[in-house]
Amino acid sequence: MFTIGDLIIYSAHGICKIDDICEKTVSGVTKTYYVLHPMENNQHLTISTPVNNDKVVMLELIHKEEANEILEAFKGPGIEWNDKANMRLHLYSDIVNTGNRKEIMKVVNTLMRKKAEAELNERKLYEQDRKLLNTTQDILFKELAISLNTTYDKINEMVVRLINKNMLETNN
């Protein structure tokens, strides 16, 4: 169970702070709820979710050691590319929804590489891939930044450098 003040990853809302843990009665049923708010953008949004809600992913932020391992893993290849866009979206979304940061990193890694390749050929990443990349990269990089006590921009720069270096080595 989380405590008041904890930062967590909450489903698609990303990093949220738990403001309160309280009892609420909904439709005659009393349960314990987390009251939380997203740390970015929607400062006025308040989310109430049952403590034992198994329909959404609520995760503790990763620790510094795991964050460093995830960053290092950007040196390697990502996940296998599927040429069928709808199958790819379904597969990648399922991986993201597991909450496994090392697997999520592989999805972000692959999509960032495909985006870089597309841009080199003066093309754009497929729209579904772009949306998944933006959302997933945003949450992962913000979490890494908090865990490593740095900024989103520094994490992004580091990852882009690692991917570009690896792509150059692979192409030579």
Beta strands, then each sheet from edge to edge (+ up, - down):
strand 1: 7-10
strand 2: 14-26
strand 3: 29-38
strand 4: 47-50
strand 5: 58-60
sheet 1: 4+ 3- 2+ 1- 5+
end
